[in-house]
Amino acid sequence: MVYNHLKARLLVHTVLSEEYNSQIEKIATMISDDMISLDEQDLTKLEKYYNFAREYFHIEGEPAVQLVNEAFLYLKLKNSDSIDPLQHGDEFGAGFS
């Protein structure tokens, strides 16, 4: 009984992680397509991505901001010569581990 409960929780966590990673990748693609600086801090420019997270993923407030920030971090790590974001993303607290 306990084993089945833990197995079910692990499955839910895996599905949610894959969904979150997919959301990060979608926003990262938008950022790349827009050719916006990965160091962008202008909230008026970032609002486009926050609004996308709210509208398409139904994520509000701070979680939307965190998702967008992780998309920027993902792109920074992806563009780095020295680290693979998919292998080491969890070392930075990112969701794409």
MARRO-420039 format. One record per atom (N, C-alpha, C): residue number from 1; residue in one letter; atom name; x, y, z. Coordinates in nm, 3 decimals. Each point is the difference from the previous one (the first is absolute). Example, Ala and Ser with C-alpha at 12.3 -4.5 7.8 and 13.67 -1.06 7.14 Angstrom:
<recs>
<1, A, N, <1.319, -0.569, 0.780>>
<1, A, CA, <-0.089, 0.119, 0.000>>
<1, A, C, <0.090, 0.120, 0.000>>
<2, S, N, <-0.035, 0.105, -0.072>>
<2, S, CA, <0.082, 0.119, 0.006>>
<2, S, C, <-0.077, 0.109, 0.073>>
</recs>
This chain:
<recs>
<1, M, N, <0.083, -0.120, 0.000>>
<1, M, CA, <-0.083, 0.120, 0.000>>
<1, M, C, <0.087, 0.126, 0.000>>
<2, V, N, <0.099, 0.006, 0.090>>
<2, V, CA, <0.089, 0.115, 0.006>>
<2, V, C, <0.081, 0.009, -0.129>>
<3, Y, N, <0.045, -0.113, -0.050>>
<3, Y, CA, <0.076, -0.003, -0.124>>
<3, Y, C, <-0.081, 0.059, -0.116>>
<4, N, N, <-0.124, -0.038, -0.012>>
<4, N, CA, <-0.086, 0.050, -0.108>>
<4, N, C, <-0.022, 0.151, 0.012>>
<5, H, N, <-0.015, 0.046, 0.125>>
<5, H, CA, <-0.018, 0.144, 0.024>>
<5, H, C, <0.125, 0.076, -0.043>>
<6, L, N, <0.118, -0.049, 0.038>>
<6, L, CA, <0.125, 0.065, -0.037>>
<6, L, C, <0.022, -0.004, -0.151>>
<7, K, N, <-0.034, -0.112, -0.061>>
<7, K, CA, <0.013, -0.014, -0.145>>
<7, K, C, <-0.091, 0.101, -0.071>>
<8, A, N, <-0.122, 0.017, 0.050>>
<8, A, CA, <-0.094, 0.096, -0.059>>
<8, A, C, <0.052, 0.142, 0.016>>
<9, R, N, <0.054, 0.033, 0.115>>
<9, R, CA, <0.055, 0.135, 0.023>>
<9, R, C, <0.119, 0.027, -0.090>>
<10, L, N, <0.084, -0.100, -0.021>>
<10, L, CA, <0.115, 0.016, -0.088>>
<10, L, C, <-0.045, 0.023, -0.143>>
<11, L, N, <-0.101, -0.072, -0.042>>
<11, L, CA, <-0.054, 0.018, -0.135>>
<11, L, C, <-0.055, 0.141, -0.019>>
<12, V, N, <-0.075, 0.049, 0.097>>
<12, V, CA, <-0.055, 0.136, -0.007>>
<12, V, C, <0.113, 0.102, -0.005>>
<13, H, N, <0.102, -0.019, 0.083>>
<13, H, CA, <0.114, 0.093, 0.002>>
<13, H, C, <0.070, 0.000, -0.136>>
<14, T, N, <0.019, -0.118, -0.059>>
<14, T, CA, <0.066, -0.010, -0.129>>
<14, T, C, <-0.079, 0.072, -0.109>>
<15, V, N, <-0.129, -0.021, -0.002>>
<15, V, CA, <-0.086, 0.065, -0.099>>
<15, V, C, <0.004, 0.151, 0.017>>
<16, L, N, <-0.008, 0.046, 0.125>>
<16, L, CA, <0.003, 0.144, 0.025>>
<16, L, C, <0.136, 0.060, -0.038>>
<17, S, N, <0.107, -0.072, 0.027>>
<17, S, CA, <0.134, 0.048, -0.037>>
<17, S, C, <0.013, 0.011, -0.151>>
<18, E, N, <-0.049, -0.099, -0.072>>
<18, E, CA, <0.006, 0.005, -0.146>>
<18, E, C, <-0.083, 0.115, -0.054>>
<19, E, N, <-0.115, 0.024, 0.059>>
<19, E, CA, <-0.085, 0.111, -0.043>>
<19, E, C, <0.069, 0.133, 0.027>>
<20, Y, N, <0.059, 0.015, 0.118>>
<20, Y, CA, <0.070, 0.123, 0.036>>
<20, Y, C, <0.118, 0.024, -0.094>>
<21, N, N, <0.077, -0.106, -0.029>>
<21, N, CA, <0.112, 0.012, -0.092>>
<21, N, C, <-0.048, 0.043, -0.139>>
<22, S, N, <-0.111, -0.054, -0.042>>
<22, S, CA, <-0.058, 0.037, -0.130>>
<22, S, C, <-0.040, 0.147, -0.001>>
<23, Q, N, <-0.056, 0.048, 0.109>>
<23, Q, CA, <-0.037, 0.141, 0.010>>
<23, Q, C, <0.124, 0.089, -0.008>>
<24, I, N, <0.106, -0.039, 0.069>>
<24, I, CA, <0.126, 0.075, -0.005>>
<24, I, C, <0.051, 0.006, -0.144>>
<25, E, N, <-0.003, -0.114, -0.068>>
<25, E, CA, <0.050, -0.005, -0.137>>
<25, E, C, <-0.084, 0.086, -0.094>>
<26, K, N, <-0.132, 0.004, 0.019>>
<26, K, CA, <-0.086, 0.084, -0.085>>
<26, K, C, <0.033, 0.148, 0.018>>
<27, I, N, <0.016, 0.041, 0.124>>
<27, I, CA, <0.033, 0.141, 0.025>>
<27, I, C, <0.141, 0.030, -0.050>>
<28, A, N, <0.092, -0.092, 0.019>>
<28, A, CA, <0.138, 0.019, -0.048>>
<28, A, C, <0.002, 0.015, -0.152>>
<29, T, N, <-0.083, -0.075, -0.069>>
<29, T, CA, <-0.008, 0.013, -0.145>>
<29, T, C, <-0.050, 0.139, -0.039>>
<30, M, N, <-0.101, 0.050, 0.072>>
<30, M, CA, <-0.049, 0.136, -0.027>>
<30, M, C, <0.111, 0.103, 0.019>>
<31, I, N, <0.073, -0.014, 0.110>>
<31, I, CA, <0.108, 0.094, 0.031>>
<31, I, C, <0.104, -0.003, -0.112>>
<32, S, N, <0.037, -0.120, -0.043>>
<32, S, CA, <0.099, -0.013, -0.109>>
<32, S, C, <-0.052, 0.060, -0.130>>
<33, D, N, <-0.126, -0.030, -0.032>>
<33, D, CA, <-0.059, 0.053, -0.123>>
<33, D, C, <-0.006, 0.153, 0.002>>
<34, D, N, <-0.022, 0.056, 0.118>>
<34, D, CA, <-0.007, 0.146, 0.014>>
<34, D, C, <0.139, 0.063, 0.005>>
<35, M, N, <0.103, -0.083, 0.010>>
<35, M, CA, <0.139, 0.046, 0.010>>
<35, M, C, <0.019, 0.103, 0.112>>
<36, I, N, <-0.065, -0.025, 0.112>>
<36, I, CA, <0.012, 0.089, 0.115>>
<36, I, C, <0.126, -0.037, 0.079>>
<37, S, N, <0.065, 0.098, 0.058>>
<37, S, CA, <0.120, -0.024, 0.079>>
<37, S, C, <-0.033, -0.094, 0.116>>
<38, L, N, <0.089, -0.094, 0.026>>
<38, L, CA, <-0.022, -0.093, 0.111>>
<38, L, C, <0.022, 0.067, 0.135>>
<39, D, N, <0.047, 0.123, -0.002>>
<39, D, CA, <0.018, 0.079, 0.122>>
<39, D, C, <-0.107, 0.108, 0.014>>
<40, E, N, <-0.105, -0.010, -0.079>>
<40, E, CA, <-0.105, 0.102, -0.002>>
<40, E, C, <-0.063, 0.015, 0.139>>
<41, Q, N, <-0.015, 0.124, 0.045>>
<41, Q, CA, <-0.062, 0.029, 0.129>>
<41, Q, C, <-0.120, 0.093, -0.011>>
<42, D, N, <-0.026, 0.052, -0.120>>
<42, D, CA, <-0.109, 0.094, -0.022>>
<42, D, C, <-0.133, -0.074, 0.013>>
<43, L, N, <-0.076, 0.034, 0.104>>
<43, L, CA, <-0.126, -0.070, 0.028>>
<43, L, C, <-0.102, 0.015, -0.112>>
<44, T, N, <0.007, 0.111, -0.072>>
<44, T, CA, <-0.096, 0.017, -0.110>>
<44, T, C, <0.029, -0.101, -0.113>>
<45, K, N, <0.127, -0.033, -0.020>>
<45, K, CA, <0.035, -0.099, -0.101>>
<45, K, C, <-0.029, -0.142, 0.050>>
<46, L, N, <0.019, -0.022, 0.128>>
<46, L, CA, <-0.022, -0.133, 0.058>>
<46, L, C, <-0.149, -0.031, 0.017>>
<47, E, N, <-0.081, 0.102, 0.002>>
<47, E, CA, <-0.144, -0.017, 0.021>>
<47, E, C, <-0.062, -0.093, -0.105>>
<48, K, N, <0.051, 0.005, -0.122>>
<48, K, CA, <-0.050, -0.088, -0.106>>
<48, K, C, <0.008, -0.146, 0.043>>
<49, Y, N, <0.108, -0.040, 0.063>>
<49, Y, CA, <0.021, -0.139, 0.039>>
<49, Y, C, <-0.082, -0.036, 0.125>>
<50, Y, N, <-0.012, 0.096, 0.092>>
<50, Y, CA, <-0.085, -0.023, 0.117>>
<50, Y, C, <-0.145, -0.020, -0.045>>
<51, N, N, <-0.045, 0.084, -0.093>>
<51, N, CA, <-0.137, -0.011, -0.051>>
<51, N, C, <-0.022, -0.133, -0.072>>
<52, F, N, <0.099, -0.045, -0.073>>
<52, F, CA, <-0.010, -0.129, -0.070>>
<52, F, C, <-0.018, -0.113, 0.103>>
<53, A, N, <0.080, 0.003, 0.106>>
<53, A, CA, <-0.010, -0.103, 0.105>>
<53, A, C, <-0.139, 0.003, 0.065>>
<54, R, N, <-0.052, 0.119, 0.021>>
<54, R, CA, <-0.133, 0.012, 0.061>>
<54, R, C, <-0.109, -0.053, -0.094>>
<55, E, N, <0.008, 0.042, -0.125>>
<55, E, CA, <-0.106, -0.033, -0.095>>
<55, E, C, <0.002, -0.147, -0.044>>
<56, Y, N, <0.117, -0.053, -0.032>>
<56, Y, CA, <0.007, -0.134, -0.058>>
<56, Y, C, <0.023, -0.111, 0.103>>
<57, F, N, <0.063, 0.035, 0.112>>
<57, F, CA, <0.027, -0.102, 0.100>>
<57, F, C, <-0.083, 0.020, 0.127>>
<58, H, N, <-0.076, 0.109, 0.005>>
<58, H, CA, <-0.086, 0.032, 0.114>>
<58, H, C, <0.081, 0.008, 0.130>>
<59, I, N, <0.115, 0.067, -0.011>>
<59, I, CA, <0.088, 0.021, 0.115>>
<59, I, C, <-0.003, 0.148, 0.034>>
<60, E, N, <-0.029, 0.031, 0.123>>
<60, E, CA, <-0.014, 0.139, 0.043>>
<60, E, C, <0.111, 0.042, 0.095>>
<61, G, N, <0.027, 0.129, 0.004>>
<61, G, CA, <0.087, 0.059, 0.101>>
<61, G, C, <0.144, -0.048, -0.004>>
<62, E, N, <0.054, -0.022, 0.118>>
<62, E, CA, <0.141, -0.038, 0.016>>
<62, E, C, <0.037, -0.128, -0.075>>
<63, P, N, <-0.085, -0.102, -0.005>>
<63, P, CA, <0.036, -0.119, -0.079>>
<63, P, C, <0.021, 0.030, -0.148>>
<64, A, N, <-0.075, 0.095, -0.056>>
<64, A, CA, <0.020, 0.040, -0.140>>
<64, A, C, <0.135, 0.068, -0.016>>
<65, V, N, <0.035, 0.086, 0.094>>
<65, V, CA, <0.129, 0.069, -0.004>>
<65, V, C, <0.113, -0.103, 0.011>>
<66, Q, N, <-0.015, -0.096, 0.090>>
<66, Q, CA, <0.102, -0.103, 0.018>>
<66, Q, C, <0.016, -0.084, -0.127>>
<67, L, N, <-0.109, -0.033, -0.063>>
<67, L, CA, <0.006, -0.078, -0.124>>
<67, L, C, <0.078, 0.075, -0.108>>
<68, V, N, <-0.030, 0.127, -0.016>>
<68, V, CA, <0.072, 0.082, -0.099>>
<68, V, C, <0.148, 0.011, 0.036>>
<69, N, N, <0.029, 0.021, 0.128>>
<69, N, CA, <0.140, 0.009, 0.043>>
<69, N, C, <0.074, -0.130, -0.030>>
<70, E, N, <-0.067, -0.113, 0.022>>
<70, E, CA, <0.064, -0.128, -0.028>>
<70, E, C, <0.021, -0.020, -0.150>>
<71, A, N, <-0.087, 0.055, -0.082>>
<71, A, CA, <0.020, -0.007, -0.145>>
<71, A, C, <0.125, 0.078, -0.040>>
<72, F, N, <0.019, 0.117, 0.060>>
<72, F, CA, <0.121, 0.078, -0.027>>
<72, F, C, <0.124, -0.075, 0.048>>
<73, L, N, <-0.007, -0.058, 0.120>>
<73, L, CA, <0.112, -0.076, 0.053>>
<73, L, C, <0.031, -0.120, -0.089>>
<74, Y, N, <-0.104, -0.068, -0.043>>
<74, Y, CA, <0.017, -0.115, -0.091>>
<74, Y, C, <0.077, 0.042, -0.125>>
<75, L, N, <-0.038, 0.113, -0.059>>
<75, L, CA, <0.069, 0.047, -0.120>>
<75, L, C, <0.145, 0.038, 0.029>>
<76, K, N, <0.023, 0.063, 0.114>>
<76, K, CA, <0.138, 0.035, 0.036>>
<76, K, C, <0.085, -0.125, 0.014>>
<77, L, N, <-0.053, -0.099, 0.067>>
<77, L, CA, <0.076, -0.124, 0.019>>
<77, L, C, <0.017, -0.074, -0.133>>
<78, K, N, <-0.103, 0.002, -0.081>>
<78, K, CA, <0.005, -0.066, -0.131>>
<78, K, C, <0.106, 0.063, -0.089>>
<79, N, N, <0.016, 0.131, 0.010>>
<79, N, CA, <0.097, 0.072, -0.082>>
<79, N, C, <0.141, -0.003, 0.058>>
<80, S, N, <0.014, -0.053, 0.120>>
<80, S, CA, <0.130, -0.009, 0.064>>
<80, S, C, <0.078, -0.117, -0.059>>
<81, D, N, <0.128, 0.020, -0.020>>
<81, D, CA, <0.085, -0.107, -0.054>>
<81, D, C, <0.036, -0.102, 0.106>>
<82, S, N, <-0.009, 0.037, 0.126>>
<82, S, CA, <0.057, -0.085, 0.104>>
<82, S, C, <-0.100, -0.086, 0.075>>
<83, I, N, <-0.131, 0.011, -0.029>>
<83, I, CA, <-0.096, -0.076, 0.080>>
<83, I, C, <-0.120, -0.040, -0.084>>
<84, D, N, <-0.052, -0.116, 0.025>>
<84, D, CA, <-0.119, -0.051, -0.067>>
<84, D, C, <-0.118, 0.023, 0.094>>
<85, P, N, <-0.095, 0.087, -0.035>>
<85, P, CA, <-0.110, 0.033, 0.091>>
<85, P, C, <-0.088, -0.120, 0.033>>
<86, L, N, <-0.011, -0.094, -0.090>>
<86, L, CA, <-0.085, -0.115, 0.027>>
<86, L, C, <0.067, -0.097, 0.097>>
<87, Q, N, <0.132, 0.002, 0.004>>
<87, Q, CA, <0.073, -0.088, 0.091>>
<87, Q, C, <0.023, 0.065, 0.136>>
<88, H, N, <0.015, 0.132, 0.003>>
<88, H, CA, <0.039, 0.069, 0.123>>
<88, H, C, <-0.098, 0.108, 0.045>>
<89, G, N, <-0.116, 0.007, -0.062>>
<89, G, CA, <-0.097, 0.104, 0.033>>
<89, G, C, <-0.042, -0.001, 0.145>>
<90, D, N, <-0.009, -0.119, 0.061>>
<90, D, CA, <-0.043, -0.009, 0.139>>
<90, D, C, <0.101, 0.062, 0.096>>
<91, E, N, <0.123, 0.016, -0.043>>
<91, E, CA, <0.101, 0.061, 0.083>>
<91, E, C, <-0.025, 0.150, 0.018>>
<92, F, N, <-0.082, 0.057, -0.086>>
<92, F, CA, <-0.030, 0.141, 0.006>>
<92, F, C, <-0.141, 0.027, 0.050>>
<93, G, N, <-0.069, -0.103, 0.044>>
<93, G, CA, <-0.137, 0.017, 0.050>>
<93, G, C, <-0.101, 0.016, -0.112>>
<94, A, N, <0.038, -0.035, -0.120>>
<94, A, CA, <-0.091, 0.014, -0.114>>
<94, A, C, <-0.090, -0.122, -0.011>>
<95, G, N, <-0.111, 0.018, -0.067>>
<95, G, CA, <-0.097, -0.107, -0.014>>
<95, G, C, <0.032, -0.099, -0.109>>
<96, F, N, <0.101, 0.025, -0.080>>
<96, F, CA, <0.024, -0.084, -0.115>>
<96, F, C, <0.105, -0.105, 0.027>>
<97, S, N, <-0.006, -0.061, 0.118>>
<97, S, CA, <0.097, -0.105, 0.033>>
<97, S, C, <-0.049, -0.136, -0.044>>
</recs>
